[in-house]
Amino acid sequence: MRRGTCTIIAVSIVIAYVGPAAMAEAVYIDDKRTFQVTGKFQTRASVKLQDPEGFSLPTDLAVGNMMQWRNLALITIEHDLDELAYDLDILYPLKALKISASYRIVGRFLYDAVYDVGPQAFQDTKDRDKENIHSFSHQYDLWECYLDLSRGPAFVRIGKQILAWGETDVFRLLDAINPLDNTFGGSFEDLDDRRIPLWMLRGTYDLGGLGPITSLMIEGFWVPGPWDARVAPIAPAGTPYSAPLPAETFQFARYTYPDKSMSSSRWGVRFNAQISRANITLAHYKTYPDTPATHTVLLREVPILLDTNDVVGVVSYEPIQITGGSLSFWERSTDAVIRAEVAYFWDEPVFIPEANSATLYGPGIPLPPDLADEIGLDQIPVDPKSGWLPKKNFLRYMIGFDKNIWIRALNRKNTFMISAQYFGSWVQDFDDRMRLGMPLYPDKDRFPTIYELEQIFTFGTGTSYLNGALSPNFSLGYDVRGAFLIGARVSYIWGPLRFGLSYSAIEGNFTSFGILRDRDQLSFIFSYLLN
């Protein structure tokens, strides 16, 4: 990833916003419109609506303070090569083999200005860690870059791309191939805006019909480890969406990432069948979780005097494999689309304090108070055993429906889209010592419990007014253990301009997404589309 100053982004946004209305149309290079340039330019300012509690950082960022000012530019180039195959000798093999070809390139430019012009708390965060915060807030990326080749029933896409499987919204089951970037808003951001493209080889083949199956397709992907071994990034400490952990928790942490070797490769295969009105998928793939695993390591075999280099927290990304399937169909009597998905997660790391942090929780020799305060430990462990990573199998599933309904009292011209989902998660060989690896507010020695069966409901609705120009939307997530995720947004379209106002909040208990319950925010969004 290349990073630098904000100059290019700022200039791009200014040009787009003040440009003539004619620029709202995509730019075509040729008369046949096989080569086009489109763009999206957006600025987003978010204001905090809740005082921080517990370990939310920065701890002195009060209500009314700006917590994000993100400026984003996406420049897209798309080119259909079929016409060129008749004119350029170098592309003649495509014509001779009757192969259709096209490519897509997306440049992404991002600048979060809150660390330069925002509240003093964020400027202090930048001063403490200038290089890391600069790299985080200034990002210039070749976001997508891939070539499409197709001939008959065969299709191949090679390059940096996003691949989404499954039928779920908000939370992912089979759709966990690409890592998520949760550093700029987490669950407050749309899922489609958080996926990180990977350098990947993907192919599909349409096998045609077979008996009651009107269409059967096989699809596979491979992300070679030497090409791309990236995982979900961790928000730097002190940024508004960083994990709610005490500052000293990973003061001496060591981060380990998948190396660029073949053993780090992601891969997967799925079968997709169309039977009458039903779409059925069976899939198996290897990937990496978005949340890293943590455990402690005792570096010295038998410590005599413990210092800060003897015990370190290790933050690592462990590969997992996922097997599952999905189903979607239109149900005639209710005129609704029914969706379902199930996935079995093999050997997923879990957090059991007595296991992951054996050196911190085992019996030991008391330390002098001054040394105990300095290193955050009350005793030297007698048992030199290090912490380890216990793993469990999880069965996760979802059932949902989507339906358009009329509510004439609220909208006489357009329907409301209603979407509801139920998510469940069951742990095989459940251990009642399992915990969520985030300390409870404000007690760093206790962790939220995890149940053998976890359940979450989601609900969303939206409609449009003024011939589609004005669109209000509302969403709600509810963890049955008492946490609520609330989102409300209204957007207005005026030619190439988009104006948006978004409210995001989490309330209730400190569990699942409730760990971000003090991040409530109001966002003002202004976009310009070149398409």
MOJOUR-V583703 format. One record per backbone hydrogen bond with DSSP energy under -0.5 kcal/mol. NH is the residue of the N-H (numbers start at 1). CO is the residue of the C=O. E is the energy in kcal/mol with one decimal. If there is no record, write none. Layout:
NH|CO|E / NH|CO|E
This chain:
2|140|-0.9 / 10|6|-2.8 / 11|7|-2.6 / 12|8|-2.4 / 13|9|-2.7 / 14|10|-2.4 / 15|11|-2.6 / 16|12|-2.2 / 17|13|-2.6 / 18|14|-2.1 / 19|15|-0.9 / 23|20|-1.9 / 24|21|-2.1 / 25|22|-1.7 / 27|37|-2.4 / 28|26|-0.6 / 29|35|-2.1 / 33|30|-1.2 / 36|78|-2.6 / 37|27|-2.3 / 38|76|-2.5 / 39|530|-2.5 / 40|74|-2.3 / 41|528|-2.6 / 42|72|-3.2 / 43|526|-2.5 / 44|70|-2.7 / 45|524|-2.3 / 46|68|-2.7 / 47|522|-3.0 / 48|65|-3.2 / 49|520|-2.7 / 50|520|-0.5 / 52|61|-0.6 / 56|53|-1.7 / 61|58|-1.3 / 62|60|-1.0 / 64|48|-3.0 / 65|62|-1.7 / 67|46|-2.8 / 68|46|-1.2 / 70|44|-2.3 / 71|111|-2.7 / 72|42|-3.4 / 73|109|-2.4 / 74|40|-2.9 / 75|107|-2.3 / 76|38|-3.0 / 76|74|-0.5 / 77|105|-3.1 / 78|36|-2.4 / 79|103|-2.3 / 80|34|-2.7 / 81|79|-0.6 / 81|101|-2.4 / 82|101|-0.5 / 85|81|-1.7 / 86|83|-1.4 / 87|84|-1.4 / 88|84|-2.9 / 89|87|-0.5 / 91|88|-1.0 / 92|89|-1.5 / 94|91|-1.3 / 95|91|-1.0 / 96|92|-2.8 / 97|93|-2.2 / 98|95|-1.0 / 99|94|-3.0 / 100|98|-0.5 / 100|150|-2.7 / 102|148|-1.8 / 103|79|-2.0 / 104|146|-2.2 / 105|77|-2.6 / 106|144|-2.8 / 107|75|-2.8 / 108|141|-2.8 / 109|73|-2.7 / 110|139|-2.9 / 111|71|-2.4 / 112|137|-2.0 / 113|69|-2.6 / 113|111|-0.8 / 115|112|-0.8 / 116|113|-1.8 / 117|113|-2.6 / 118|114|-1.2 / 119|66|-0.5 / 122|119|-1.1 / 123|119|-1.5 / 124|120|-2.6 / 125|121|-1.6 / 126|122|-2.1 / 127|123|-2.1 / 128|124|-1.9 / 129|125|-1.2 / 130|127|-0.5 / 133|129|-2.6 / 134|130|-2.5 / 135|131|-2.1 / 136|132|-1.8 / 137|133|-2.6 / 138|134|-1.6 / 139|110|-2.5 / 139|137|-0.5 / 140|2|-2.1 / 141|108|-3.1 / 143|106|-1.3 / 143|141|-1.3 / 144|106|-1.5 / 145|160|-2.0 / 146|104|-2.2 / 147|158|-2.5 / 148|102|-3.3 / 149|156|-2.8 / 150|100|-2.2 / 151|154|-2.2 / 154|151|-2.0 / 155|204|-2.3 / 156|149|-3.0 / 157|202|-3.0 / 158|147|-2.0 / 159|200|-2.4 / 160|145|-2.4 / 161|159|-0.6 / 161|198|-2.7 / 165|163|-0.5 / 171|169|-2.6 / 176|174|-1.4 / 181|194|-2.7 / 182|180|-0.9 / 185|182|-0.8 / 188|185|-2.3 / 189|186|-2.0 / 193|190|-1.0 / 194|191|-1.4 / 195|191|-0.8 / 196|179|-2.7 / 197|195|-0.5 / 198|161|-2.5 / 200|159|-2.8 / 200|198|-0.7 / 201|222|-2.5 / 202|157|-2.7 / 202|200|-0.5 / 203|220|-2.5 / 204|155|-2.6 / 205|218|-2.3 / 206|153|-2.1 / 207|205|-0.7 / 207|216|-3.2 / 208|216|-0.6 / 210|213|-2.8 / 213|210|-2.2 / 214|212|-0.7 / 214|274|-2.3 / 215|274|-1.1 / 216|208|-1.3 / 217|272|-3.0 / 218|205|-2.2 / 219|270|-2.7 / 220|203|-2.5 / 221|268|-2.2 / 222|201|-2.0 / 223|266|-3.1 / 224|222|-0.7 / 227|224|-1.1 / 228|224|-2.5 / 239|236|-1.9 / 242|239|-1.8 / 245|243|-2.3 / 249|246|-1.7 / 251|248|-1.5 / 253|250|-1.4 / 254|313|-3.2 / 256|315|-3.0 / 261|259|-2.1 / 264|261|-1.6 / 265|262|-1.7 / 266|223|-1.8 / 267|286|-0.8 / 268|221|-1.9 / 269|284|-2.5 / 270|219|-2.7 / 271|282|-2.8 / 272|217|-3.0 / 273|280|-3.1 / 274|215|-2.7 / 275|273|-0.6 / 275|278|-2.5 / 276|212|-0.5 / 276|274|-0.5 / 278|275|-2.7 / 279|328|-3.2 / 280|273|-3.0 / 280|278|-0.5 / 281|326|-2.5 / 282|271|-2.3 / 283|324|-3.0 / 284|269|-2.3 / 285|322|-2.2 / 286|267|-3.2 / 287|320|-2.5 / 289|318|-0.8 / 292|290|-0.6 / 293|316|-3.1 / 295|314|-1.6 / 296|356|-2.8 / 297|312|-2.3 / 299|297|-0.7 / 299|310|-3.6 / 310|307|-2.2 / 311|307|-0.7 / 312|297|-1.8 / 314|295|-3.8 / 315|254|-2.7 / 315|313|-0.6 / 316|293|-2.7 / 316|314|-0.6 / 317|256|-0.8 / 318|316|-0.6 / 320|287|-2.3 / 321|346|-0.8 / 322|285|-2.8 / 323|344|-2.1 / 324|283|-2.6 / 325|342|-2.3 / 326|281|-1.9 / 327|340|-2.8 / 328|279|-1.8 / 329|338|-2.0 / 330|277|-0.7 / 331|329|-0.6 / 331|336|-3.5 / 332|330|-0.7 / 335|331|-1.2 / 336|331|-1.4 / 337|402|-2.7 / 338|329|-3.0 / 338|336|-0.6 / 339|400|-3.2 / 340|327|-2.7 / 341|398|-2.6 / 342|325|-2.6 / 343|396|-3.0 / 344|323|-3.7 / 345|343|-0.6 / 345|394|-3.1 / 346|321|-2.9 / 346|344|-0.6 / 348|392|-2.9 / 350|390|-2.4 / 351|435|-0.5 / 352|350|-0.6 / 355|352|-2.5 / 356|352|-2.8 / 357|352|-0.5 / 357|353|-1.6 / 358|355|-1.0 / 360|357|-1.3 / 361|357|-1.4 / 362|358|-1.8 / 365|380|-2.9 / 367|378|-2.3 / 372|368|-2.8 / 373|369|-2.4 / 374|370|-1.6 / 375|371|-2.1 / 376|372|-1.5 / 377|372|-0.7 / 380|365|-3.2 / 381|379|-0.6 / 382|363|-1.9 / 383|363|-0.7 / 384|382|-0.6 / 387|296|-1.4 / 388|355|-1.7 / 390|388|-0.8 / 392|348|-2.4 / 394|345|-2.2 / 395|426|-2.9 / 396|343|-3.0 / 396|394|-0.6 / 397|424|-2.3 / 398|341|-2.8 / 399|422|-1.7 / 400|339|-3.2 / 401|420|-2.1 / 402|337|-2.1 / 403|418|-2.5 / 405|403|-0.5 / 405|416|-2.6 / 410|407|-1.8 / 411|407|-2.3 / 416|405|-3.3 / 417|462|-2.7 / 418|403|-3.1 / 418|416|-0.6 / 419|460|-2.7 / 420|401|-2.1 / 421|458|-2.2 / 422|399|-2.3 / 423|456|-3.4 / 424|397|-2.6 / 425|454|-2.1 / 426|395|-2.9 / 427|452|-1.6 / 428|393|-2.7 / 428|426|-0.5 / 430|427|-0.7 / 434|431|-2.3 / 435|351|-3.0 / 436|448|-2.7 / 438|436|-1.9 / 440|443|-0.8 / 440|446|-2.8 / 444|442|-0.8 / 446|443|-1.1 / 448|438|-0.9 / 450|434|-1.2 / 454|425|-2.6 / 456|423|-2.4 / 457|478|-2.7 / 458|421|-2.4 / 459|476|-2.5 / 460|419|-2.8 / 461|474|-2.6 / 462|417|-1.0 / 463|472|-1.6 / 465|470|-3.2 / 469|465|-0.5 / 469|466|-1.4 / 470|465|-2.2 / 471|469|-0.5 / 471|491|-2.7 / 473|489|-3.0 / 474|461|-2.8 / 475|487|-3.0 / 476|459|-2.8 / 477|485|-2.9 / 478|457|-3.2 / 479|483|-2.8 / 480|455|-1.9 / 480|478|-0.5 / 482|479|-2.7 / 483|479|-1.4 / 484|507|-3.0 / 485|477|-2.9 / 486|484|-0.5 / 486|505|-3.3 / 487|475|-2.4 / 488|503|-2.5 / 489|473|-2.6 / 490|501|-2.2 / 491|471|-1.8 / 492|499|-2.8 / 493|469|-2.2 / 494|497|-2.5 / 497|494|-2.1 / 498|527|-2.5 / 499|492|-2.7 / 500|525|-2.9 / 501|490|-2.3 / 502|523|-2.6 / 503|488|-3.3 / 504|521|-2.5 / 505|486|-2.4 / 507|484|-2.2 / 509|482|-3.0 / 511|509|-1.7 / 514|511|-3.4 / 515|512|-1.5 / 516|513|-1.7 / 517|514|-1.5 / 519|516|-1.4 / 521|504|-2.7 / 522|47|-2.2 / 523|502|-3.3 / 524|45|-3.0 / 525|500|-2.8 / 525|523|-0.5 / 526|43|-2.4 / 527|498|-2.8 / 528|41|-2.7 / 529|496|-2.7 / 530|39|-3.2 / 531|24|-2.1 / 531|529|-0.7
